Amino acid sequence: MIAPQDGFSASYAQARVRFLEGAAAAGMAISSHNHPLPGRDGETLAMDVALDGAPDAQRLLIVSSACHGVEGYCGTGVQVFAAHDAEWREHARAAGVAVLYIHALNPHGFSWMRRVTNENVDLNRNFQDFSQPLPVNAAYAELHGLLLPAQWPPGADNQAAIQSYVQTHGLQRFQAAVTQGQHAYPDGLFFGGTAPTWSNQTLRQVLRRHGRSARHLAWIDLHTGLGECGVGERIFACRDDDKALARARAWWGGGGQTPVTSIYDGSSTSALLTGLMWCAAYEECPQAEYTGIAMEYGTVPVTEVIDALRADHWLHLHPEAPPAQRAEIKQRILAAFYVDTDEWKARIVAQARQAMFQAVDGLAASA
């Protein structure tokens, strides 16, 4: 076993090497799906997949990272640690549970230190039925021009206008208006897209290949950016289904952890969202009973997270920005989604490890 902090990396390229080396040393079956574009430093980008266990296992646990690219700095640390954790791997094997690690669902965002894909799409708002009318976020339309001003940093008038919105409507409504997703502004924040992204299509291939034999499927998707610093909120990640919620709360609600929260009943720090990635499990693995959570680790206050995203989107729209400003904005968005301290990393690994053990126990008890 390695130390918790040793699984984390300073770049996507380093993270990918550490993940692949750890999976190979553990004897996992590895497959890679190369992205069509290069990374920030010219490196190959890929959604890498490692299977630890039987390919036809009836019980399968998925552990995924970097749905929101820059959040991969956290998620990859959990996955690399797991590959070196003999006790964890033996626990899963003994329970007859295969574990599928999906490294870098959005490798482009991970490498370029952005939350979105190369299409400027929030992957976790992109799993819509694009043959039907897409959801309309009228509240975002009110804010779009304020969120992405012509200059950065924004002027006093811009800051005052946003503060006035928050004072009038409340921080919770502001967060929901900005983050719940929108499909009308391709250059905007939390854009859900108008077609499936590369990551969407590739993930569906992975689920079809590895999930069609499972009768019981669990998924832990690793995220950062909401909640108290270092605390992993366990957010119910299924359709609005009482039986699935009961399973999730039975599996992951113990061990001294806070209860599993839900976007459907208002108990989560997350707003009510649509186009969620894990809904693909129902479509690509329809034979499986599915139970999932998102592990959402806190970093900095939500207003700081939103401002960091605003700055990064502004930078994407203004490639002429001077190098010093570019570096400052990139450092700011990294800090919004990744706390580079040994204490934070140890807390992330410990909570994820507990959730993984609980998932295996839940799957093993499934009829």
C-alpha positions in Angstrom: 0.0 0.0 0.0 1.2 3.5 -0.8 0.6 6.6 1.4 -2.7 8.4 0.6 -1.0 11.5 -0.8 1.2 9.4 -3.1 -1.7 8.6 -5.4 -2.3 12.2 -6.4 -0.6 13.9 -9.3 0.5 17.4 -10.5 -0.8 17.0 -14.1 -3.1 14.8 -16.2 -0.1 13.2 -17.9 1.4 12.2 -14.6 -2.0 11.0 -13.3 -2.5 8.8 -16.4 0.9 7.1 -16.0 0.4 6.4 -12.3 -3.1 5.0 -13.0 -1.9 2.7 -15.8 1.2 1.6 -13.9 -0.8 0.8 -10.8 -3.5 -1.1 -12.7 -0.9 -3.1 -14.7 1.1 -4.0 -11.5 -2.2 -5.3 -10.0 -2.8 -7.4 -13.1 -6.0 -5.6 -14.1 -7.3 -5.9 -17.7 -6.7 -2.4 -19.2 -8.3 -0.8 -22.3 -7.9 2.8 -23.6 -10.2 4.9 -25.7 -8.1 7.7 -27.2 -9.5 11.2 -27.5 -9.2 12.8 -30.9 -7.4 15.9 -29.6 -4.1 16.3 -27.9 -3.6 17.5 -24.3 -2.2 20.7 -23.0 1.4 19.5 -23.3 0.8 17.6 -26.5 0.2 14.3 -24.7 -2.3 11.7 -25.8 -5.6 11.9 -24.0 -7.7 8.9 -23.3 -10.5 7.5 -21.2 -8.6 4.6 -19.6 -10.5 1.6 -18.2 -9.2 -1.1 -15.8 -11.2 -4.1 -14.7 -10.2 -5.8 -11.5 -12.1 -9.1 -11.5 -14.1 -11.4 -13.7 -15.4 -9.9 -17.0 -18.7 -11.8 -16.5 -19.2 -11.0 -12.8 -22.8 -10.7 -11.7 -21.9 -7.9 -9.3 -20.0 -4.9 -10.6 -18.8 -1.7 -8.9 -17.7 1.3 -11.1 -15.4 3.9 -9.6 -14.9 6.9 -12.0 -13.0 10.1 -12.1 -12.9 13.5 -13.9 -16.4 13.7 -15.2 -15.7 17.4 -14.7 -12.1 17.4 -16.0 -10.2 19.5 -13.3 -11.9 17.4 -10.6 -9.8 14.5 -11.8 -7.0 15.8 -9.7 -8.9 14.5 -6.7 -10.5 11.4 -8.3 -7.4 10.0 -9.7 -5.8 9.9 -6.3 -8.5 7.6 -5.0 -8.2 5.3 -8.0 -4.4 5.0 -7.9 -4.5 4.3 -4.1 -7.1 1.6 -4.7 -4.9 -0.2 -7.2 -2.2 -0.5 -4.5 -4.6 -1.4 -1.7 -4.3 -5.2 -1.2 -6.8 -5.3 1.6 -9.4 -3.5 -0.5 -8.8 -5.6 -3.6 -9.1 -8.9 -1.6 -12.3 -7.7 0.0 -13.9 -7.2 -3.4 -12.6 -10.5 -4.7 -13.9 -12.4 -1.7 -17.3 -10.9 -2.2 -17.4 -11.8 -5.9 -17.5 -8.2 -6.9 -15.6 -7.0 -10.0 -14.4 -3.4 -9.9 -14.3 -1.2 -13.0 -12.1 1.9 -12.7 -12.8 4.6 -15.4 -10.0 7.1 -15.3 -10.6 10.5 -16.8 -14.2 10.5 -18.2 -13.3 13.9 -19.5 -9.5 13.7 -20.2 -9.5 17.0 -22.2 -10.8 19.0 -19.3 -8.4 17.2 -16.9 -5.4 18.0 -19.1 -6.4 21.6 -19.9 -7.5 22.3 -16.3 -11.1 23.0 -17.3 -14.3 21.6 -15.8 -15.9 21.2 -19.2 -15.2 19.0 -22.3 -13.5 20.2 -25.5 -17.0 21.1 -26.7 -17.4 23.4 -23.7 -20.0 21.0 -22.3 -20.7 20.0 -18.8 -20.6 16.3 -19.2 -23.0 15.8 -16.2 -25.7 17.8 -18.0 -25.1 16.1 -21.4 -27.1 12.9 -21.1 -30.3 14.2 -22.5 -32.7 12.7 -25.1 -31.6 15.1 -27.9 -34.5 14.1 -30.1 -36.8 15.9 -27.6 -37.1 19.5 -26.6 -34.3 20.4 -24.2 -34.9 21.8 -20.7 -35.1 25.6 -20.6 -33.3 27.5 -17.8 -34.9 30.9 -17.8 -33.1 32.0 -14.6 -29.7 31.4 -16.3 -30.8 33.6 -19.2 -31.2 36.5 -16.8 -27.6 36.0 -15.5 -25.6 35.0 -18.6 -24.4 38.5 -19.5 -23.4 39.2 -15.9 -21.6 35.9 -15.5 -19.4 36.5 -18.6 -18.5 40.2 -18.7 -16.4 41.7 -21.5 -13.5 42.2 -19.1 -11.9 40.3 -16.3 -11.7 40.9 -13.4 -15.3 42.3 -13.7 -16.0 45.9 -12.8 -17.7 47.2 -9.7 -21.0 47.5 -11.6 -21.0 43.9 -12.5 -20.1 42.7 -9.0 -22.9 44.9 -7.6 -25.4 43.5 -10.0 -24.6 39.9 -9.1 -24.7 40.8 -5.4 -28.1 42.4 -5.8 -29.4 39.2 -7.4 -28.1 37.2 -4.5 -29.6 39.5 -2.0 -32.9 39.6 -3.7 -33.3 35.9 -4.5 -30.9 34.2 -2.1 -27.7 32.3 -2.6 -29.4 28.9 -3.1 -31.5 30.2 -6.0 -28.4 31.9 -7.5 -26.5 28.6 -7.3 -29.4 26.7 -8.9 -29.8 29.2 -11.7 -26.1 29.0 -12.6 -25.4 25.4 -12.0 -28.5 23.4 -12.9 -27.6 23.4 -16.6 -28.6 25.2 -19.8 -28.8 24.5 -23.5 -29.2 27.9 -25.0 -25.7 29.5 -24.6 -22.9 27.4 -26.1 -20.2 29.7 -24.7 -21.9 29.9 -21.3 -21.5 28.1 -17.9 -22.9 24.6 -17.3 -23.8 24.2 -21.0 -25.4 20.8 -21.5 -24.8 20.7 -25.2 -27.1 20.1 -28.2 -25.7 16.6 -29.0 -23.8 13.8 -27.2 -20.1 14.7 -26.6 -17.2 12.4 -27.2 -17.1 11.5 -23.5 -20.8 10.7 -23.5 -20.5 8.3 -26.5 -17.3 6.7 -25.2 -18.7 6.1 -21.7 -21.7 4.4 -23.3 -19.3 2.0 -25.1 -17.6 1.2 -21.9 -20.8 0.5 -20.1 -22.1 -1.7 -22.8 -18.8 -3.7 -22.9 -18.3 -4.2 -19.2 -21.8 -3.9 -17.7 -24.0 -6.1 -19.8 -23.2 -9.2 -17.7 -23.9 -7.6 -14.3 -27.2 -8.2 -12.5 -26.3 -5.8 -9.7 -24.4 -2.6 -10.6 -23.1 0.1 -8.2 -21.3 3.3 -9.2 -19.3 5.8 -7.2 -18.5 8.9 -9.2 -15.9 11.2 -7.7 -16.5 15.0 -7.6 -15.3 18.1 -5.9 -16.4 21.7 -5.4 -19.5 21.6 -3.2 -19.8 21.5 0.6 -17.5 21.7 3.6 -13.8 21.5 2.8 -12.6 17.8 2.9 -16.0 16.4 3.6 -17.4 13.9 1.1 -21.2 14.3 0.6 -22.7 11.1 -0.6 -25.3 12.3 -3.2 -27.9 9.8 -4.5 -27.0 9.2 -8.1 -29.9 7.4 -9.6 -33.3 8.2 -11.1 -35.9 9.5 -8.6 -36.7 6.1 -7.3 -37.6 5.3 -3.7 -36.3 1.7 -3.7 -33.0 2.7 -5.2 -32.7 5.6 -2.6 -33.5 3.1 0.2 -30.7 0.8 -1.0 -28.2 3.7 -1.3 -29.0 4.9 2.2 -28.8 1.3 3.6 -25.4 0.8 1.9 -23.7 4.2 2.4 -25.6 5.8 5.3 -23.7 4.1 8.2 -20.2 4.1 9.6 -20.5 7.5 11.2 -21.1 9.2 7.9 -23.8 11.8 7.2 -26.9 10.3 5.5 -27.0 9.9 1.7 -28.5 13.1 0.3 -30.7 13.6 -2.7 -31.3 16.3 -5.3 -34.9 15.1 -5.5 -35.9 15.9 -1.9 -33.7 19.0 -1.5 -31.4 17.5 1.1 -28.3 17.8 -1.1 -26.0 20.8 -1.5 -26.4 20.3 -5.3 -29.3 21.8 -7.2 -31.9 19.7 -9.0 -30.1 18.7 -12.3 -31.1 17.1 -15.6 -29.0 15.2 -18.2 -27.1 13.3 -15.5 -24.3 11.0 -16.6 -25.2 8.0 -14.5 -28.6 7.7 -16.1 -26.7 6.0 -18.9 -26.5 3.0 -16.6 -30.2 2.4 -17.1 -30.0 2.7 -20.9 -26.8 0.7 -21.5 -27.2 -1.9 -18.8 -30.9 -2.4 -18.5 -30.7 -5.8 -17.1 -28.9 -4.6 -13.9 -30.3 -3.3 -10.7 -28.5 -0.1 -10.4 -27.4 1.9 -7.2 -25.1 4.8 -7.2 -23.7 7.9 -5.4 -21.6 10.8 -6.3 -18.9 11.5 -3.7 -18.8 15.3 -3.6 -15.8 16.6 -1.7 -15.8 20.2 -0.4 -13.0 22.6 -1.3 -13.8 26.4 -1.0 -17.1 28.3 -0.6 -19.5 27.9 -3.6 -19.2 31.6 -4.5 -15.5 31.2 -5.0 -16.1 28.1 -7.1 -18.5 30.0 -9.4 -16.2 33.0 -9.7 -13.3 30.6 -10.6 -15.5 29.0 -13.3 -16.5 32.5 -14.6 -12.9 33.4 -14.9 -12.0 30.2 -16.7 -14.8 30.6 -19.2 -13.8 34.2 -19.8 -10.3 33.1 -20.5 -11.5 30.5 -23.0 -13.3 33.3 -24.8 -10.2 35.5 -24.7 -7.2 33.6 -25.8 -5.3 36.9 -26.2 -5.2 37.3 -22.4 -1.6 37.9 -21.1 0.4 34.9 -19.8 0.4 36.2 -16.2 -3.4 36.5 -16.1 -3.8 33.1 -17.7 -1.6 31.5 -15.1 -3.5 33.3 -12.3 -6.9 32.1 -13.6 -5.7 28.5 -14.0 -4.3 28.4 -10.5 -7.6 29.8 -9.2 -9.7 27.1 -10.9 -7.3 24.4 -9.7 -7.6 25.7 -6.1 -11.4 25.7 -6.4 -11.5 22.0 -7.1 -8.4 20.5 -5.5 -6.8 21.3 -2.1 -3.2 20.4 -2.4 -2.5 19.4 1.2 -1.6 16.0 2.7 -4.4 16.4 5.2 -7.1 17.0 2.6 -5.9 14.1 0.4 -5.9 11.7 3.4 -9.5 12.6 4.2 -10.5 12.1 0.5 -8.9 8.7 0.3 -10.3 7.5 3.7 -13.9 8.5 2.9 -13.8 7.0 -0.6 -12.2 3.8 0.7 -15.0 3.4 3.2 -17.7 4.0 0.5 -16.1 1.4 -1.7 -16.1 -1.2 1.1 -19.7 -0.4 1.8 -20.6 -0.7 -1.9 -19.0 -4.1 -2.1 -20.9 -5.3 1.0 -24.1 -3.9 -0.4 -23.6 -5.7 -3.7 -22.7 -8.9 -2.0 -25.9 -8.8 0.0 -28.1 -8.2 -3.1 -30.4 -11.1 -3.8 
